[in-house]
Amino acid sequence: MLLRHTPEKITDRNSLTINPAKTCQPIGAMYAALGIHGCLPHSHGSQGCCAYHRSTLTRHYKEPVMAATSAFTEGSAVFGGQANLIEAFQNIFKIYNPDIIAVHTTCLSETIGDDVGQIVRAAHDDGKIPTGKHVIHCNTPSYVGSHVTGFSNMVKGMVNYFAESSGRRNGRINIIPGWVEPSDMREIRRLVKEMGINPIIFPDTSGVLDAPQTGKHIFYPKGGTTVSDLKNTGDSRFTIALGEVASKAAGEALTAKCQVPCHTLDLPIGLEATDRFIDMISKLACVEVPGSINEERGQLVDVITDMQQYLYGKKVALFGDPDQLISLTEFLISIDMRPTHIVTGTPYKGFEERIRSITKDVVPDINIKNGQCADMFLLHQWIKNDPVDLLIGNTYGKYIARDEDIPLIRFGFPIMDRIGHTYFPSVGYKGALRLLEKILSAFMDRQDRDSKEESFELVM
Amino acid sequence: MDNVSSKNNNFNPTAVKDELLKIYPVKVLRKRSKSIVINDNEATPEIQANVRTIPGIISQRGCSYAGCKGVVLGPTRDIVNLTHGPIGCGFYSWLTRRNQTRPPTDSSENYMPYCFSTDMQENEIVFGGEKKLRMAIQEAYDLFHPKAIGIFSTCPVGLIGDDVHAVAREMSATLGINIFGFSCEGYKGVSQSAGHHIANNQLFKHVIGKNDQKHEGKFKINLLGEYNIGGDAFVIEELLKRCGITLVTTFSGNSTYDQFANSHMADLNAVMCHRSINYVADMIEKKFGIPWIKVNFIGAAATAKALRKIAAYFGDAELINRVEHVIADELEAVRLAQEDVRTRCAGKRAMLFVGGSRAHHYQELFKEIGMEVVAAGYEFGHRDDYEGRAVLPTIKVDADSRNIEELDVEADPLRYEPRRTVEQIETLTNSGMEFKDYDGLMNDMAEGSLVIDDISHSEMEQLIDIYKPSVFCAGIKEKYAVQKMGVPCKQLHSYDYGGPYAGFEGAINYYREIDRIVNSRVWALIKAPWQKYPELQACYTTA
């Protein structure tokens, strides 16, 4: 047993988190910043944060993750990091020549109270930022929120710094995709284009974190939202913010700044959430849903009807990020499965209420925990008391999966021991089909593995 | 770039150095210039190392917390390692260093798959986190009843002034178990190296020497600076056992609290990673009288040398004989593997930019298959790691190093017991045994090779562009950028989830791994057929 010290008996914990189902804000800000074309994320704090975030993102995306750091030492921690940051700007523009530097803070620079906005303004005034280049920032103290909040803050930072309204609408629509994979951002673009609309998706890590092998390391790959598109977001007809936690804040900031109306939807994971996404675009943009999308939807529904016997009543434990878990739970319910235990370390007040409203008819006694001490240790204890057929979550779930002999479907962040997540979407109807395939394969592999020889069947 | 290399690949290192530096602003150029040196075997040049990372430069380095919690304490299975801080630090150091361990039974303590954190919130940053820390320790104790708890401070903890040591003392008194803190805030020092030092100091103060249990074995050693990545420690443990050498403690691969507590009962300290742990070796010698020697179990020849060195120290004919038998047993398979792999690897070039000793140790393995290391450097080395321990007295102690506590160690009034007399040490020294010594990296590198401390991303890319090495050894952050350049990258922190590479068995694994990497077909497939011949050929259609 790998997690041999996890007791079945559940005791209250208020201070000790064990095996967290979240990580800290700055890594989310770094990921979001990578979704701007020509951008070098910059971590304002000690160099270890930047190293840890780059390592974790690299392990997940299996791609170069470039980012710089203010490299605080004890002196900077005492006297403030302004000198380090200004020095960093000069070095970065000279050596790595980005179009934009996206600065996020860390618990260190937040605790000493560095005012990054003021430092950036001063750098501008002193001519430390070359003409035509940009520096944006956001505050991401690690002791607030989680990696998802950090993502949200950086996207909001993009709006704060770039969005402009020229007074003329450009006919485009904005989509804030939330913390999803490059493959998902690509799929969202494909779906929207299929409806005849050219969206501004921001951030957009497709083309950045799934770049091709060419024999050349392109420091700023061709993907990412361009600065001109980020400016244009202020002239778009409307914004669709996908995910309350990851995207709503930026959408609302854009409404406040440029009066672009914002509609917050769930991440289009699963059948119904994708339906709402397509339906809303169709209505707001006054476009008909094309036959090709109806066909994709029909294929998904067809597989669900065909395979329903394998799904019905199966119990699932889930952990991950709130936006993803909400849509995923709804999908599981829609295919007649029973989400039984759910944790997310990311604090989000509406989480429990949403999950309960989705599951109330099927799993009225569902276990949900969110925020402080909502961790995988507790999830494991719940599973010990009430076993499940399937576990869905990031790579760290593999320890529980092995100990309890439950199939694990890797979903969320980080996934460090498999590939595919960055290339194959899990949003939209195609994404739902892929999730379904994974779930079914997990159950059928299990059935094959566990069956007696006499009942080992060729056809299933 | 014509003067940098000629067609027959004779590189001009001075020109390469200038090329690496020319992109930098003047101030950076001046600083980096001192950290890039051209090896001279006649007169070892002075290198600038263990100095601050330049803000804005993309570096390989991590922080003090990573060195303390991740590297040194990480591989110890029965200490509850509690990170005091916001969630991130604990999360990132959770299982990511491949700390393998072998608990003796299915129910033995093993907390390695667990991540413990106080997950500090804004409230604790404002009002202090000691209360939460105290409660977290209590909750950990109630759940697990461990024999020891280590508390690791993250950046904000130092700033808000939480006294983790006082909390540790208080909770230790309340709970009756050993609880100790580490002031390893990320901003301390200039790299992971500060964290190693802090970890060693606290282990020395709070654990080493707590258990006086005697061991049966005749030849008792500790292995220091071996962290059991990819199962290296398992191989070495087995090898020592076959030789009849008793391993009291490993710092800290596959280790336990009790072994640390008992380590002063050994008769020799054998040091692998000099950088991370020379402090402990020195302190144990001063307090308990155990001499230390440098060994290296990376590379077949190095392994044989290390075993012979240990045997020579004990000077026992039977032991020496047994060691020779074990070596002879192993070397035939090693020779066959070397001969085979050499046919495909000899003459190829490697670069190593990693760690604080691996960039040195792994050169042995490349040499054994006929590969040339053209450039190397450490991520968190000090000058002595490059130039040898003889330069210690000339190293200037700067403010960043001065912030790391130096323990004042004295001989233990009761337990100090020199394991060898002055005469014995002298005899051994005269016969070639080097005590408390370590040759630097430069000593083992070719004339004119480039030695670079804390290499930056831009220097790395240019080096690869110029030398076009067959393999580049680094870590996960560098891996995919290197590979995008069409050059395979071998991770020498995590071993790319391979290994073991220590000992004879490990050496063979490594030869084969490098053979696979440098000869993989995929590198020749990067260009599509139509991209290889850019000039379009005329085509005629009948339409």
Interface residues (C-beta under 8 A of the other chain):
Chain A: M1 L2 L3 R4 H5 P7 T11 R13 N14 S15 L16 T17 I18 N19 P20 K22 T23 C24 Q25 P26 I27 H42 G45 S46 Q47 G48 C49 A51 Y52 H53 R54 S55 T56 T58 R59 K62 E63 P64 V65 M66 A67 A68 T69 S70 A71 F72 T73 E74 G75 S76 A77 N84 L85 E87 A88 F89 Q90 N91 I92 K94 I95 Y96 T106 C107 L108 E110 T111 I112 P141 S142 Y143 V144 S146 A211 Q213 T214 G215 K216 H217 I218 G345 Q372 C373 F377 Y396 Y399
Chain B: I23 Y24 P25 V28 R52 T53 I54 P55 G56 I57 I58 S59 Q60 R61 G62 C63 S64 Y65 A66 L82 G85 P86 I87 G88 C89 G90 F91 Y92 S93 W94 L95 T96 D106 S107 E109 N110 Y111 P113 Y114 C115 F116 S117 T118 D119 M120 Q121 E122 E124 I125 K132 L133 M135 A136 Q138 E139 A140 D142 L143 F144 T154 C155 P156 G158 L159 I160 E185 G186 Y187 K188 G189 V190 A399 D400 N403 S456 H457 S458 E461 G475 I476 K477 K479 Y480 A481 V482 Q483 K484 M485 G486 I526 K527
